[in-house]
Amino acid sequence: MYGKILTTEGLIKEMTSFNWIRKPSEFHLHHTWKPTHHSFNYAVGKYGKEKAYITLVDSMRNYHVNTNKWDDIAQHLTLMPDGMWVIGRDWNKNPISMTGRNSFGFALEMVGNFDTKGAIGTQQNTLGYDNFNNSKQEHELRKLLRFFFVFFKLDSEKDLVFHSDYSSKTCPGNSIRKGDIMIGENKPNTLQEQVDALWTQVFGDNNTEEEVIFMEMKYGLKGENVKEWQMMLNRLGDYRLVADGSFGNLTLVATKDFQSKRGMINNGVVGSATYNMAKEMLLVNPNPPIVKPPSFVIIKKWAKGNNIEDIQQMFNKIGFSLVVDGSYGNGMQAVVTKFQKMYGLTLKSEIDKILFDKIVDIYNFTVENIVEFWHDKQTKIIKIRKNAIKMRVIMGKQPTESIHGLYNRLQEKPMFLMNGGMFGMSNGITLQYVKSYGELITEGVYSKYAMCQYDNGDIKLQGMYWAKEIGELDSISDAIGASPTLVISEEQRIDNTGLDYGFINNPHPRLAIGNDADWFYIVMVHGRDEAKGYFGLTIPQLANLGMRLKITHFINLDGGGSIKVLNHAGGEEDNVPGNRYVDHMVALFRV
């Protein structure tokens, strides 16, 4: 999408059809200061308009990447003086916009210098002062913002953020006032009415907002339009989908089934043809008879077929390790039995509808909420959606309980279980801040920052002295302290209080956790085995990794032989030999 040039109407169409994995909750506004309108007009005269747009945006990208050493251009959009838009950064990536706010923002850079000449507190500017009020840029920005705040269900007063709100700069120019942008003259009574009028302007009277939003839905999409589609499918067949607005595996299967029964291409993508077919069926018969699918066929041991292969693949995604051969043999039987025990299901060799539905449920949760990948040969990253989990700190039974022992002891199996923070090997006493199920275990001797589980469901890094000062301690159920901190509010901040030089500056295996607005991170670094390419990382190197991964808050837990992580099925995510006894562990449970 980079470099695509659009009118406001074209941009809105692009936004409605885009697969938004990352949902922005703020609109960040900047001006370039330099280049100015004069620079733009010079470029137009030299290259022509279209090449001028790209030349200016490419120059910004080059500066951001080669001088600032960022991964890409900082902003998602650039607004030219004539009101045309140029797409920059991937919309599903955090911008490099404002310290501490990047995980929330959608960033716009307006070409121009909108400071007022001689304004108090501003640097004397010799570049020239550009007019924003009543300009083409203001007019087009106002149209986009009216759409943006309704489309993402945001507050136009508090979620429009100027760079100057979080810095000493005047950006996006002290001649610009928020109220002037969002209010304007002769506006309709409500923001929704403004957007309705804009939809008519963009798409015409015969193509309404509802039709545009339903143009395409596919696997992975979330939103109210998906929820509406799920409700429509439930009325047209016995699909029994949970109308949660998430286009997961069950919605995909139901969509393909609906398409197949109507002789359509069953690709699982809801385009205009699929949606209009369903809509017409409901208009003709608002209460259609439910079409009963074939009854579930019980799967017995020694059965073979594609359905067995599908189940094996789902088990492997959950965390088991099966050979995917389409044959229900002894190995698969062992996994079925373990899965039944995990969820208190009746132990039997056959796979009935109850067991199958549970497998699908856990598989869908895993697919929709967990992402795993290898960053390099020695580093594995696991991302879990924060709103899907609850973090608990669980004390081990010292001096003999290992992580596998604790996993077996837990009646409810966590999605992930990992060794916790620092503890004394000789006495098993924890050395960092730990709170478990509402009970303060110790305030520790290392960093006073901790990853905290709040009673309201939020998971975030907090300074424990500050939490005490503002009265938040009672609302924190579980906390695991840093040893040390790595990244705080997107800035590298290593608090190595009490830690020796070798621990910080020599490469070791590492286990770290972090978060941003949407995701909880587990980072495992192998080490101490150069033959396999496992060299480990120093603490500064680990902090740099967190910065590159754009993790907002990032802390080290333990290292060395204690980087053990178990998945939902009790399998080892890290493949590190050994099963050391530990004092406490961090568990992530499904909510």
C-alpha positions as CSV (number, residue, x, y, z in Angstrom):
1,M,0.0,0.0,0.0
2,Y,3.0,2.3,0.5
3,G,2.9,5.3,-1.9
4,K,-0.7,4.9,-2.9
5,I,-2.2,8.3,-3.8
6,L,-5.9,8.8,-2.9
7,T,-8.6,11.4,-2.6
8,T,-10.5,11.5,0.7
9,E,-13.3,9.6,-0.9
10,G,-10.8,6.9,-2.1
11,L,-9.1,6.8,1.2
12,I,-12.4,6.1,3.0
13,K,-13.1,3.3,0.6
14,E,-9.7,1.9,1.3
15,M,-10.2,2.0,5.0
16,T,-13.6,0.3,4.9
17,S,-12.2,-2.7,2.9
18,F,-8.9,-2.9,4.8
19,N,-8.4,-5.9,7.2
20,W,-7.9,-4.1,10.5
21,I,-6.0,-6.5,12.8
22,R,-4.8,-3.6,14.9
23,K,-7.6,-1.2,15.9
24,P,-6.3,2.3,16.6
25,S,-7.8,4.2,19.6
26,E,-6.3,7.6,18.9
27,F,-5.7,9.8,15.9
28,H,-2.3,11.4,16.1
29,L,-1.7,14.7,14.2
30,H,1.7,16.1,13.2
31,H,3.0,18.7,10.7
32,T,6.3,18.4,8.9
33,W,7.5,21.9,9.7
34,K,9.9,21.2,6.9
35,P,9.1,20.5,4.0
36,T,6.7,23.4,3.8
37,H,4.1,24.4,1.2
38,H,6.9,26.2,-0.7
39,S,8.8,22.9,-0.9
40,F,5.7,21.1,-2.2
41,N,5.1,23.8,-4.8
42,Y,8.7,23.7,-5.9
43,A,8.5,19.9,-6.3
44,V,5.3,20.1,-8.3
45,G,6.9,22.6,-10.6
46,K,9.9,20.4,-11.1
47,Y,8.3,16.9,-11.3
48,G,4.6,17.3,-11.7
49,K,2.0,16.5,-9.0
50,E,2.1,12.7,-8.8
51,K,5.9,12.5,-8.7
52,A,6.1,15.4,-6.3
53,Y,3.9,13.5,-3.8
54,I,6.1,10.4,-4.0
55,T,9.3,12.4,-3.9
56,L,8.3,14.1,-0.7
57,V,7.1,10.9,1.0
58,D,10.2,9.0,-0.1
59,S,12.5,11.7,1.3
60,M,10.7,11.4,4.7
61,R,10.9,7.6,4.6
62,N,14.6,7.7,3.7
63,Y,15.3,10.0,6.6
64,H,13.3,7.9,9.1
65,V,15.0,4.6,8.0
66,N,18.6,5.7,7.2
67,T,19.1,8.6,9.7
68,N,16.7,7.7,12.6
69,K,17.3,3.9,12.1
70,W,13.5,3.2,12.3
71,D,12.0,0.2,10.5
72,D,9.9,2.3,8.1
73,I,8.4,5.7,7.6
74,A,6.9,6.8,10.9
75,Q,3.4,7.9,9.8
76,H,0.5,6.0,8.3
77,L,-0.7,8.9,6.1
78,T,0.7,12.1,4.6
79,L,-1.7,14.9,3.7
80,M,-0.5,17.1,0.9
81,P,-1.2,20.9,0.6
82,D,-3.7,20.2,-2.2
83,G,-5.7,17.8,0.0
84,M,-4.4,14.5,-1.6
85,W,-3.4,11.6,0.7
86,V,-0.4,9.3,0.3
87,I,-0.3,6.0,2.3
88,G,2.9,5.4,4.3
89,R,3.4,2.9,7.1
90,D,1.5,-0.4,7.2
91,W,-1.8,0.5,9.0
92,N,-1.6,-2.7,11.1
93,K,1.8,-1.5,12.6
94,N,2.2,0.9,15.5
95,P,3.4,4.3,14.2
96,I,6.5,6.0,15.5
97,S,4.6,9.0,16.7
98,M,4.6,9.9,20.4
99,T,6.5,8.3,23.3
100,G,4.1,6.2,25.3
101,R,1.2,6.5,22.8
102,N,2.4,4.6,19.8
103,S,0.5,1.4,20.5
104,F,-2.8,3.5,20.5
105,G,-2.3,5.7,17.5
106,F,-3.0,6.2,13.8
107,A,-0.5,8.8,12.7
108,L,-0.9,11.6,10.1
109,E,1.8,13.9,8.9
110,M,0.5,17.1,7.2
111,V,3.0,18.8,4.8
112,G,3.4,22.3,6.0
113,N,4.6,24.6,8.8
114,F,1.5,25.8,10.7
115,D,3.2,27.7,13.5
116,T,2.2,31.4,13.8
117,K,5.0,33.8,13.2
118,G,6.4,35.2,16.4
119,A,4.2,33.1,18.7
120,I,5.3,33.0,22.3
121,G,7.6,30.1,23.1
122,T,8.2,29.1,19.5
123,Q,11.5,29.0,17.7
124,Q,12.0,31.8,15.2
125,N,11.2,30.2,11.9
126,T,12.7,31.3,8.6
127,L,11.0,28.7,6.5
128,G,7.8,30.5,6.0
129,Y,4.4,30.1,7.6
130,D,1.6,28.1,5.9
131,N,-2.1,28.7,6.2
132,F,-4.2,25.9,7.6
133,N,-7.5,27.5,8.5
134,N,-10.0,27.3,5.7
135,S,-7.4,25.5,3.5
136,K,-7.9,22.4,1.3
137,Q,-5.9,20.4,3.9
138,E,-8.3,21.4,6.7
139,H,-11.3,20.7,4.6
140,E,-10.1,17.2,3.7
141,L,-8.8,16.4,7.2
142,R,-12.2,17.3,8.6
143,K,-14.0,14.9,6.3
144,L,-11.6,12.1,7.2
145,L,-11.9,12.7,10.9
146,R,-15.7,12.6,10.8
147,F,-15.5,9.2,9.2
148,F,-12.6,7.9,11.4
149,F,-14.2,8.6,14.8
150,V,-17.5,6.9,13.9
151,F,-15.8,4.0,12.1
152,F,-13.6,3.2,15.1
153,K,-16.2,4.3,17.7
154,L,-13.9,6.9,19.3
155,D,-14.5,10.1,21.1
156,S,-13.7,13.1,18.8
157,E,-12.8,15.3,21.8
158,K,-10.3,13.1,23.7
159,D,-9.1,10.7,21.0
160,L,-7.8,13.4,18.6
161,V,-4.2,13.8,19.9
162,F,-1.7,16.5,19.0
163,H,2.0,15.9,19.2
164,S,2.2,18.9,21.5
165,D,-0.1,17.1,24.0
166,Y,2.8,14.9,24.9
167,S,5.9,17.0,24.1
168,S,7.3,20.5,24.4
169,K,7.0,20.9,20.6
170,T,4.2,23.1,19.0
171,C,3.5,20.3,16.5
172,P,1.1,20.2,14.5
173,G,1.4,24.0,14.7
174,N,0.1,26.5,17.2
175,S,-2.3,28.0,14.7
176,I,-4.4,24.8,14.7
177,R,-7.1,24.3,17.3
178,K,-8.8,21.0,17.9
179,G,-12.3,22.5,18.1
180,D,-12.0,24.2,14.8
181,I,-11.1,20.9,13.1
182,M,-13.9,18.8,14.6
183,I,-16.6,21.4,14.7
184,G,-16.5,23.6,11.6
185,E,-19.5,25.7,10.3
186,N,-23.0,24.6,9.6
187,K,-22.4,21.0,10.7
188,P,-25.3,18.5,11.0
189,N,-26.7,17.9,14.5
190,T,-24.6,14.8,15.3
191,L,-21.2,13.4,14.2
192,Q,-23.1,10.3,12.9
193,E,-25.2,12.6,10.6
194,Q,-22.0,14.2,9.3
195,V,-20.7,10.7,8.4
196,D,-24.0,9.7,6.8
197,A,-23.8,12.7,4.6
198,L,-20.2,11.9,3.8
199,W,-21.1,8.3,2.9
200,T,-23.6,9.6,0.4
201,Q,-21.0,11.9,-1.1
202,V,-18.4,9.1,-1.4
203,F,-20.5,6.1,-2.4
204,G,-23.7,7.6,-3.8
205,D,-27.3,7.3,-2.8
206,N,-27.6,3.7,-4.0
207,N,-24.6,2.3,-2.1
208,T,-25.1,2.9,1.6
209,E,-22.7,2.6,4.5
210,E,-24.0,-0.9,5.4
211,E,-23.4,-2.2,1.9
212,V,-19.8,-0.9,1.8
213,I,-18.9,-2.4,5.2
214,F,-20.2,-5.8,4.1
215,M,-18.2,-5.7,0.8
216,E,-15.7,-8.3,2.1
217,M,-15.3,-10.3,5.3
218,K,-12.8,-13.1,5.7
219,Y,-11.0,-15.1,8.3
220,G,-9.3,-13.1,11.0
221,L,-11.6,-10.0,10.7
222,K,-13.3,-8.6,13.8
223,G,-16.2,-6.1,14.1
224,E,-19.9,-5.4,14.2
225,N,-20.3,-6.4,10.5
226,V,-18.9,-9.9,11.3
227,K,-21.3,-10.2,14.3
228,E,-24.2,-9.3,12.0
229,W,-23.0,-11.9,9.5
230,Q,-22.9,-14.6,12.2
231,M,-26.4,-13.7,13.3
232,M,-27.6,-14.0,9.6
233,L,-26.0,-17.4,9.3
234,N,-27.6,-18.7,12.5
235,R,-31.0,-17.7,11.0
236,L,-30.3,-19.5,7.7
237,G,-28.9,-22.7,9.1
238,D,-28.2,-24.8,12.2
239,Y,-24.7,-23.3,12.6
240,R,-25.1,-22.2,16.3
241,L,-22.3,-19.7,16.0
242,V,-21.5,-17.4,18.9
243,A,-22.2,-13.9,17.5
244,D,-19.0,-12.4,19.0
245,G,-17.9,-10.4,16.0
246,S,-14.8,-12.6,15.4
247,F,-14.4,-14.3,12.0
248,G,-12.8,-17.5,13.3
249,N,-12.7,-21.1,12.2
250,L,-16.3,-21.9,13.0
251,T,-17.5,-18.9,11.1
252,L,-15.3,-19.8,8.2
253,V,-16.7,-23.4,8.1
254,A,-20.3,-22.1,8.3
255,T,-19.6,-19.6,5.5
256,K,-18.2,-22.2,3.2
257,D,-21.1,-24.5,4.0
258,F,-23.6,-21.7,3.2
259,Q,-21.8,-21.0,-0.1
260,S,-21.6,-24.7,-1.1
261,K,-25.4,-25.3,-0.6
262,R,-26.1,-22.3,-2.9
263,G,-23.8,-23.4,-5.7
264,M,-21.4,-20.5,-5.0
265,I,-17.6,-20.6,-4.9
266,N,-17.0,-21.9,-1.3
267,N,-13.8,-19.9,-0.5
268,G,-15.1,-18.7,2.9
269,V,-14.8,-15.0,1.9
270,V,-18.0,-13.0,2.3
271,G,-18.1,-10.7,-0.7
272,S,-21.1,-8.8,-2.1
273,A,-22.5,-11.9,-3.9
274,T,-22.5,-14.1,-0.7
275,Y,-23.8,-11.3,1.5
276,N,-26.5,-10.2,-0.9
277,M,-27.6,-13.9,-1.4
278,A,-28.1,-14.2,2.4
279,K,-29.8,-10.8,2.6
280,E,-32.2,-11.7,-0.2
281,M,-33.1,-15.0,1.4
282,L,-34.0,-13.3,4.7
283,L,-36.0,-10.6,2.9
284,V,-38.0,-13.3,1.0
285,N,-38.5,-15.4,4.1
286,P,-37.6,-13.6,7.4
287,N,-38.1,-16.8,9.4
288,P,-36.7,-19.6,7.2
289,P,-36.8,-23.2,8.4
290,I,-33.5,-24.2,9.9
291,V,-31.6,-26.5,7.6
292,K,-30.3,-29.4,9.7
293,P,-26.8,-30.5,8.9
294,P,-26.0,-34.2,8.7
295,S,-25.7,-35.8,12.2
296,F,-22.2,-36.0,13.7
297,V,-20.6,-39.4,13.0
298,I,-18.8,-40.8,16.0
299,I,-15.1,-41.5,15.3
300,K,-13.8,-44.8,16.7
301,K,-10.3,-46.0,17.3
302,W,-8.5,-47.4,14.2
303,A,-10.6,-45.2,11.9
304,K,-8.8,-43.5,9.0
305,G,-9.7,-40.5,6.8
306,N,-9.4,-36.7,6.2
307,N,-11.5,-36.0,9.3
308,I,-8.9,-37.8,11.5
309,E,-6.2,-35.7,9.8
310,D,-8.1,-32.5,10.6
311,I,-8.4,-33.5,14.3
312,Q,-4.7,-34.3,14.5
313,Q,-3.8,-30.9,13.1
314,M,-6.1,-29.2,15.6
315,F,-4.5,-31.2,18.5
316,N,-1.0,-30.1,17.3
317,K,-2.0,-26.5,17.1
318,I,-3.3,-26.7,20.7
319,G,0.1,-28.0,21.8
320,F,0.3,-31.7,21.4
321,S,2.7,-33.5,19.1
322,L,1.1,-36.0,16.7
323,V,2.1,-37.5,13.4
324,V,-0.6,-36.2,10.9
325,D,-1.3,-39.4,9.0
326,G,-5.1,-39.5,9.1
327,S,-5.1,-42.7,11.3
328,Y,-6.6,-43.0,14.8
329,G,-4.0,-45.2,16.4
330,N,-2.4,-45.6,19.9
331,G,-0.5,-42.3,19.8
332,M,-3.7,-40.4,19.0
333,Q,-5.6,-42.4,21.7
334,A,-3.1,-41.2,24.3
335,V,-3.6,-37.6,23.3
336,V,-7.4,-38.0,23.4
337,T,-7.2,-39.5,26.9
338,K,-5.0,-36.6,28.1
339,F,-7.3,-34.0,26.6
340,Q,-10.4,-35.6,28.2
341,K,-8.6,-35.5,31.6
342,M,-7.7,-31.9,31.1
343,Y,-11.3,-30.9,30.7
344,G,-13.1,-33.4,33.0
345,L,-14.7,-35.2,30.1
346,T,-15.8,-38.9,30.2
347,L,-12.9,-41.1,29.4
348,K,-13.5,-43.2,26.3
349,S,-11.7,-44.1,23.1
350,E,-14.3,-42.8,20.7
351,I,-14.6,-39.1,19.7
352,D,-18.2,-38.1,20.1
353,K,-19.8,-34.7,19.4
354,I,-19.1,-33.3,22.9
355,L,-15.4,-34.1,22.7
356,F,-15.1,-32.9,19.1
357,D,-16.8,-29.5,19.9
358,K,-14.4,-29.1,22.8
359,I,-11.4,-29.7,20.6
360,V,-12.7,-27.2,18.1
361,D,-13.4,-24.6,20.8
362,I,-9.8,-24.8,22.2
363,Y,-8.4,-24.8,18.6
364,N,-10.3,-21.7,17.7
365,F,-9.2,-19.9,20.8
366,T,-5.6,-20.8,20.0
367,V,-5.8,-19.7,16.3
368,E,-7.5,-16.4,17.1
369,N,-5.5,-15.4,20.2
370,I,-2.0,-16.9,20.0
371,V,0.8,-16.2,17.6
372,E,4.1,-18.0,17.8
373,F,7.2,-17.5,15.7
374,W,11.0,-17.8,15.8
375,H,12.7,-14.4,15.7
376,D,16.0,-16.0,14.9
377,K,17.6,-19.4,15.4
378,Q,17.8,-19.0,19.2
379,T,14.9,-16.8,20.0
380,K,11.2,-17.8,20.2
381,I,8.4,-15.3,20.5
382,I,4.8,-16.0,21.7
383,K,2.1,-13.3,21.5
384,I,-1.2,-13.8,23.3
385,R,-4.1,-11.3,23.1
386,K,-4.3,-9.6,26.5
387,N,-8.1,-9.6,26.7
388,A,-8.2,-13.4,26.3
389,I,-6.0,-14.3,29.3
390,K,-5.6,-13.7,33.0
391,M,-2.1,-13.8,34.6
392,R,-1.5,-15.6,37.8
393,V,1.6,-16.0,39.9
394,I,1.7,-19.4,41.6
395,M,4.0,-20.4,44.4
396,G,5.8,-23.7,44.0
397,K,6.2,-26.3,46.8
398,Q,9.8,-25.8,47.7
399,P,12.3,-27.5,47.7
400,T,11.1,-30.3,45.4
401,E,8.4,-29.0,43.0
402,S,9.4,-28.4,39.4
403,I,7.4,-26.7,36.7
404,H,6.1,-30.0,35.4
405,G,5.1,-31.0,38.9
406,L,3.2,-27.8,39.4
407,Y,1.5,-28.2,36.0
408,N,0.3,-31.7,37.0
409,R,-0.9,-30.3,40.3
410,L,-3.1,-27.7,38.7
411,Q,-6.7,-28.8,38.1
412,E,-7.3,-26.0,35.6
413,K,-4.5,-26.1,33.0
414,P,-3.1,-22.8,31.9
415,M,-2.5,-21.8,28.3
416,F,1.1,-21.2,29.2
417,L,3.1,-21.8,32.4
418,M,6.7,-20.5,32.8
419,N,9.3,-20.3,35.5
420,G,9.1,-17.0,37.4
421,G,11.7,-14.6,38.6
422,M,14.9,-14.7,40.6
423,F,15.1,-16.8,43.7
424,G,17.9,-18.0,46.0
425,M,19.1,-21.4,45.0
426,S,20.2,-22.3,48.5
427,N,17.1,-21.3,50.3
428,G,14.4,-20.9,47.6
429,I,13.5,-17.4,48.8
430,T,12.2,-15.1,46.0
431,L,14.3,-12.0,45.4
432,Q,11.8,-9.8,43.5
433,Y,8.4,-8.4,44.0
434,V,5.8,-11.1,44.1
435,K,2.0,-11.0,44.7
436,S,0.0,-14.2,44.3
437,Y,-3.9,-14.4,44.3
438,G,-4.1,-11.2,46.3
439,E,-1.4,-12.1,48.9
440,L,1.8,-10.1,49.0
441,I,4.6,-12.7,49.2
442,T,7.6,-10.4,49.2
443,E,8.6,-6.9,48.1
444,G,11.9,-8.3,46.9
445,V,15.3,-6.7,46.7
446,Y,15.5,-5.9,43.0
447,S,13.6,-3.6,40.7
448,K,10.3,-2.3,42.1
449,Y,8.6,-2.5,38.8
450,A,6.3,-5.5,38.2
451,M,4.0,-6.9,35.6
452,C,0.6,-6.8,37.2
453,Q,-2.8,-8.4,36.8
454,Y,-5.6,-6.0,37.8
455,D,-9.0,-7.0,39.1
456,N,-10.6,-5.2,36.1
457,G,-8.8,-7.7,33.7
458,D,-6.0,-5.4,32.6
459,I,-2.4,-6.6,32.5
460,K,0.3,-3.9,32.6
461,L,3.6,-2.9,34.0
462,Q,3.5,-0.8,37.1
463,G,5.9,0.8,39.6
464,M,4.9,-0.7,42.9
465,Y,5.9,2.3,45.0
466,W,3.7,4.4,42.7
467,A,0.9,1.9,42.9
468,K,1.0,2.1,46.6
469,E,1.1,5.9,46.5
470,I,-2.0,6.2,44.3
471,G,-3.9,3.4,46.2
472,E,-3.8,0.8,43.4
473,L,-2.2,-2.1,45.4
474,D,-5.6,-3.5,46.5
475,S,-6.8,-3.7,42.9
476,I,-3.7,-5.8,41.8
477,S,-4.3,-9.6,42.3
478,D,-1.0,-10.9,41.0
479,A,2.4,-9.3,40.3
480,I,5.8,-10.6,39.2
481,G,8.8,-8.2,39.6
482,A,11.4,-7.3,37.0
483,S,14.9,-8.6,37.2
484,P,15.7,-6.2,35.6
485,T,13.4,-3.9,33.6
486,L,14.2,-3.7,29.9
487,V,11.8,-1.3,28.2
488,I,9.3,1.1,29.9
489,S,6.9,3.1,27.7
490,E,8.8,2.2,24.5
491,E,12.1,3.5,25.9
492,Q,15.0,1.3,26.9
493,R,15.4,1.5,30.7
494,I,17.5,-1.1,32.4
495,D,17.2,-1.0,36.2
496,N,20.0,-3.4,37.3
497,T,19.8,-2.6,41.0
498,G,21.4,-5.5,43.0
499,L,22.4,-7.5,39.9
500,D,26.0,-8.4,39.2
501,Y,28.0,-7.4,36.2
502,G,28.2,-10.9,34.7
503,F,24.4,-11.4,34.8
504,I,23.9,-8.1,33.0
505,N,26.7,-8.1,30.5
506,N,27.5,-11.7,29.7
507,P,25.3,-13.6,27.2
508,H,22.9,-16.1,28.9
509,P,19.7,-17.9,28.2
510,R,16.8,-15.5,29.0
511,L,13.1,-15.5,29.7
512,A,11.3,-12.2,29.4
513,I,7.7,-11.0,29.3
514,G,6.1,-7.8,28.1
515,N,3.0,-6.1,26.8
516,D,1.6,-3.5,24.5
517,A,-2.0,-2.2,24.1
518,D,-3.3,-5.5,22.7
519,W,-0.7,-8.3,23.2
520,F,1.1,-10.1,26.0
521,Y,4.6,-11.3,25.0
522,I,6.7,-14.3,26.1
523,V,10.3,-14.2,24.8
524,M,12.6,-17.2,25.2
525,V,16.3,-17.0,24.3
526,H,18.4,-20.2,24.1
527,G,22.0,-20.1,25.1
528,R,25.1,-22.1,26.4
529,D,25.1,-24.4,23.3
530,E,27.3,-22.8,20.6
531,A,27.3,-26.0,18.5
532,K,23.5,-25.4,17.9
533,G,23.9,-21.7,17.4
534,Y,22.6,-20.9,20.9
535,F,24.8,-18.1,22.2
536,G,22.3,-16.3,24.5
537,L,21.9,-12.5,24.9
538,T,23.2,-9.9,27.3
539,I,20.6,-7.8,29.1
540,P,21.2,-4.8,26.9
541,Q,20.9,-7.0,23.8
542,L,17.6,-8.4,25.2
543,A,16.3,-4.8,25.8
544,N,17.3,-3.9,22.2
545,L,15.3,-6.9,21.0
546,G,12.2,-5.7,22.8
547,M,12.6,-2.3,21.2
548,R,12.9,-3.9,17.7
549,L,9.7,-5.9,18.4
550,K,7.9,-2.7,19.4
551,I,7.0,-4.1,22.9
552,T,5.8,-1.2,25.0
553,H,6.8,-2.6,28.4
554,F,9.3,-5.4,28.7
555,I,11.0,-7.1,31.7
556,N,13.4,-9.9,32.3
557,L,12.3,-12.7,34.6
558,D,15.0,-15.4,35.2
559,G,17.6,-16.9,32.9
560,G,20.2,-19.6,32.7
561,G,18.6,-23.0,33.4
562,S,15.3,-21.6,34.4
563,I,13.8,-20.6,31.1
564,K,11.2,-23.3,31.1
565,V,7.8,-22.7,29.4
566,L,5.0,-25.2,29.1
567,N,2.1,-24.9,26.7
568,H,-1.5,-25.7,27.2
569,A,-1.0,-29.5,26.7
570,G,2.0,-29.6,29.1
571,G,4.5,-29.7,26.2
572,E,7.8,-27.7,26.4
573,E,7.9,-24.6,24.2
574,D,11.6,-24.0,24.8
575,N,13.2,-27.5,24.5
576,V,15.8,-26.6,27.1
577,P,17.0,-29.7,29.0
578,G,16.5,-29.9,32.7
579,N,13.5,-29.5,35.1
580,R,14.8,-27.2,37.8
581,Y,12.9,-26.8,41.1
582,V,11.6,-23.2,41.2
583,D,10.1,-21.0,43.8
584,H,7.2,-19.4,41.8
585,M,5.8,-19.6,38.3
586,V,3.8,-17.3,36.0
587,A,0.6,-18.9,34.6
588,L,-1.6,-17.5,31.8
589,F,-5.2,-18.8,32.0
590,R,-7.9,-18.4,29.4
591,V,-10.7,-16.1,30.5
